[in-house]
Structure formats: C-alpha cells, structure tokens
Amino acid sequence: MGMQFIDICTNIVRRLLPQNCLLCGVYCGQQQLCTGCLRDLPAHDFPCCPVCAMPSPQAEMCGACIKHPPCFDATLAAFTYAFPIDALLRTLKYQGQLSIAELAGESLAQSIVGRSFPDLLVPMPLHPQRLKERGFNQATEIARIVSRRTGIPLASDVVLRVRETEPQASLPLAKRSKNMRGAFACRQEMSGKHIALVDDVMTSGASLNELAKTLKTVGAGRVECWVAARTLRG
C-alpha cells in the first residue's frame, strides 16, 4: 500500500511539474531523458554469450563460461556500461537520484519482452550498515520498477548480506570472488524456483555468482542475472 501511494504521488508531481532531461536539461515532459539522449544510450544489443553477456561471435557461449561455468545460468543486460549510462548509474548510486532507477528498471523491463518470466525477482542485497549509510538499495529500486511493469513478484528480503565486504570496485578482478565468499544467506527454501537476480552493474560477476550459488544451495533450479548495465571487461 505504501509503494502504491508513492507511485501515485510521483505521477501527480510529474504531471504538475515540468521534467527536464537528466543529461542535457532540455524539457522532456514526463520522461527522464529526451528523445535524443535516449537514442545515445549504449544498448547491449550485439551478439554476446548467453551466460555472462560478454561479446561473443554468433551469440555462442564464450570460452570463459565453458571452461569455468558460473553458478548463474544466463545474463541479460539492458545497456553496455559506457557513457552516458555509466554516469547516470553512478549518480543513482552515490547521489540518490532515484528517477534514474526508474529509467533503468523501465529499460530492463523492455529488454525481457519475449523471455520466460522467473518466479521471483531478487535484488542484490546491501549489508545493513551500507544500507543505513546510503539510505536505499539501488538494486531494489530498479527491481521494484521491473516488478511493477511485469507483474513478477519482488522478493527483496529473502536473501541477506551477512558479511560486510570491501567494495568490489576497489579490488583487483582476481580478488573479487574471494571477497564475496560467504557474503549471503537465504531465509527460505527455493526448491525448483526460477529466479532473476537484479543489479545495477555487472563487472566481474563475482557478487552475482556468489548470490546465485547461495540460492542454488537452497534448491533454486535456474538463476539468471538481470542487470541495467554490463561492462565489457571481465
């Protein structure tokens, strides 16, 4: 009921107040970006590995996923992590511009048209201390929009971040998997469920892989990663 009230208030504000493009500042009605800036967003729509979403000829499984299969089964990205979506997502994460979460969620929801819907959406959880400091979880905000647009149930409290880890961005890629080891715990059985993990950015995939591993440990049958943006480096 609370989120429905917030949605109503947001729609009223949009109708009453002029909206300017988040990138160029031009008036764009009820949209977050103007038509020109929307066209400039780097869509992740080229042939890529179906498992990790890294570029791959003929959209075949890449050598890295064949050699070291991750715990997740597939990855879907709305954008490539490049300008200007990288700047927008940093603004969401570090400056709390939640309208960017709506843009990311809407774009992700459009990207999954025609795919088999999962049973649950599970956003990447933050450690309670990090959540307290930031005041919101950007992955939850994005997942909330996807849930609202698709009707897929949002399960934002079934997985806990039980260990406070170092920020992944501060670590070399080789150390990121070790940093995430044992970081999550699941509160309920997931026997046979198809789950989509939602996050803002996928870089090495270490956090999402550890989260997928946690869910498969409690019985999840298929786990996909749905991210707003995918970097082009592992």
C-alpha positions in Angstrom: 0.0 0.0 0.0 2.9 2.3 0.8 4.6 1.9 -2.5 1.2 2.4 -4.3 0.9 5.7 -2.5 4.4 6.8 -3.5 3.6 5.9 -7.2 0.5 8.0 -7.1 2.4 10.9 -5.6 5.2 10.6 -8.2 2.7 10.6 -11.1 1.0 13.6 -9.8 4.3 15.5 -9.4 5.3 14.6 -13.0 2.0 15.9 -14.3 2.2 19.2 -12.4 5.9 20.0 -12.7 8.0 20.3 -15.9 10.5 17.5 -16.3 14.0 18.2 -17.7 16.3 15.6 -19.4 18.7 14.2 -16.8 21.5 14.5 -19.3 21.1 17.6 -21.4 18.5 19.6 -19.4 16.0 20.1 -22.2 12.3 19.8 -21.4 11.1 16.2 -22.0 7.6 16.0 -20.5 7.1 13.0 -18.2 10.2 11.2 -19.4 13.6 11.1 -17.6 15.5 11.6 -20.9 14.7 13.5 -24.1 14.4 11.5 -27.3 17.9 12.4 -28.5 19.6 11.3 -25.3 17.6 8.1 -25.2 19.0 7.3 -28.6 22.5 7.9 -27.3 22.2 5.3 -24.6 24.5 2.3 -25.4 22.1 -0.6 -25.8 23.6 -4.1 -25.1 22.1 -5.5 -28.3 25.1 -7.1 -30.0 25.9 -10.8 -30.2 27.0 -11.9 -26.7 27.5 -15.0 -24.6 24.0 -16.1 -23.3 25.5 -16.9 -19.9 27.7 -13.9 -19.0 26.6 -11.4 -21.7 30.2 -10.6 -22.8 30.6 -10.1 -26.6 30.7 -13.5 -28.4 30.5 -14.3 -32.1 27.1 -15.7 -33.2 25.9 -15.3 -29.6 27.6 -18.6 -28.6 28.7 -19.5 -25.1 32.1 -17.9 -24.5 35.3 -19.8 -23.7 35.4 -18.5 -20.2 31.9 -19.8 -19.3 32.7 -23.2 -21.0 36.0 -23.5 -19.0 34.7 -22.2 -15.7 30.8 -22.3 -15.7 29.4 -19.8 -13.3 26.6 -20.6 -10.8 24.1 -18.5 -12.7 22.6 -19.8 -15.9 22.1 -16.6 -18.0 22.6 -12.9 -18.1 20.5 -10.1 -19.5 21.7 -6.5 -19.7 19.8 -3.5 -20.9 22.9 -1.4 -21.6 26.6 -1.6 -22.0 28.4 0.2 -19.2 29.6 3.2 -21.2 28.9 6.9 -21.4 26.3 8.2 -20.6 24.6 5.3 -18.8 27.7 4.8 -16.6 27.5 8.4 -15.4 23.7 8.1 -14.8 24.1 4.9 -12.7 26.9 6.5 -10.6 24.6 9.4 -10.0 21.9 6.9 -8.8 24.3 5.0 -6.6 26.2 7.9 -5.0 23.8 10.8 -5.2 20.5 9.1 -4.7 18.9 10.3 -7.9 16.1 7.7 -7.8 14.5 8.7 -11.1 17.5 7.0 -12.7 16.4 3.8 -11.1 13.0 4.2 -12.9 14.8 4.7 -16.2 17.0 1.6 -15.6 14.0 -0.5 -14.5 11.9 0.5 -17.4 14.7 -0.3 -19.9 15.3 -3.7 -18.2 11.6 -4.5 -18.3 11.5 -3.7 -22.0 14.6 -6.0 -22.6 12.9 -9.1 -21.2 9.9 -9.0 -23.5 9.6 -12.5 -25.1 11.7 -14.2 -22.4 10.4 -16.8 -19.9 9.5 -15.0 -16.7 11.0 -16.2 -13.5 9.1 -17.0 -10.3 10.8 -14.2 -8.3 13.0 -11.1 -8.7 15.7 -11.0 -6.0 17.7 -7.7 -5.9 21.4 -7.7 -4.9 21.2 -7.1 -1.1 23.3 -4.5 0.7 24.8 -5.1 4.1 22.6 -3.4 6.8 25.4 -0.9 7.6 25.9 0.1 4.0 22.1 0.4 3.6 22.0 2.6 6.7 24.7 4.8 5.3 23.2 5.1 1.8 19.5 5.2 2.8 18.4 3.0 -0.2 19.4 0.0 -2.2 19.7 0.9 -5.9 19.2 -2.8 -7.0 15.9 -2.9 -5.0 14.7 0.3 -6.6 15.5 -1.0 -10.1 13.9 -4.4 -9.3 10.8 -2.6 -7.9 10.2 -1.0 -11.3 10.7 -4.2 -13.2 8.2 -6.0 -10.9 5.7 -3.2 -11.3 5.9 -3.4 -15.1 6.0 -7.2 -15.5 4.0 -8.5 -12.5 6.9 -10.7 -11.4 6.9 -10.9 -7.6 9.6 -9.0 -5.9 11.4 -10.8 -3.0 13.6 -8.1 -1.5 14.0 -9.7 1.9 14.6 -13.4 1.3 18.4 -13.0 0.9 20.6 -11.3 3.5 24.1 -9.9 3.1 25.6 -11.4 6.3 29.2 -10.3 5.9 30.3 -6.7 5.2 32.7 -7.0 2.3 35.1 -4.5 0.8 33.7 -2.5 -2.1 34.2 -4.6 -5.2 35.3 -1.6 -7.3 38.3 -1.1 -5.0 39.7 -4.6 -5.6 41.6 -6.2 -8.5 39.4 -8.5 -10.5 41.4 -11.6 -9.3 40.4 -10.9 -5.7 36.7 -10.2 -6.1 35.5 -13.7 -5.9 37.3 -14.3 -2.6 36.0 -11.0 -1.3 32.4 -12.2 -1.8 32.8 -15.7 -0.4 30.1 -16.5 2.2 28.6 -13.0 1.9 25.0 -14.1 1.6 22.4 -16.2 3.4 18.9 -17.2 2.2 16.0 -17.2 4.6 13.8 -19.7 2.8 13.8 -22.8 0.6 13.8 -22.2 -3.1 13.2 -25.7 -4.4 13.0 -25.7 -8.2 12.3 -22.0 -8.5 13.4 -19.9 -11.4 14.9 -16.7 -10.0 16.2 -13.5 -11.7 18.8 -11.5 -9.7 18.6 -7.8 -10.3 21.6 -5.4 -10.0 22.7 -2.1 -11.4 26.0 -3.1 -12.9 27.8 -6.4 -13.7 31.6 -6.2 -13.9 33.4 -9.4 -13.0 30.1 -11.1 -12.0 31.7 -12.2 -8.7 28.9 -10.8 -6.5 26.1 -12.2 -8.7 27.9 -15.5 -8.9 28.1 -15.8 -5.1 24.4 -14.8 -4.8 23.4 -17.4 -7.4 25.5 -20.0 -5.6 23.7 -19.2 -2.3 20.3 -19.6 -4.0 21.2 -22.8 -5.7 22.4 -24.2 -2.4 18.8 -23.8 -1.1 17.3 -25.5 -4.2 16.9 -22.9 -6.9 16.5 -24.6 -10.3 17.5 -21.7 -12.6 19.1 -18.4 -11.7 19.5 -15.5 -14.2 21.2 -12.2 -13.8 19.2 -9.1 -15.0 21.4 -6.0 -14.9 20.9 -2.4 -16.0 24.4 -2.4 -17.5 27.2 -4.8 -18.3 30.8 -3.8 -18.5 32.9 -5.0 -21.4 35.7 -6.3 -19.2 35.5 -9.4 -17.1 
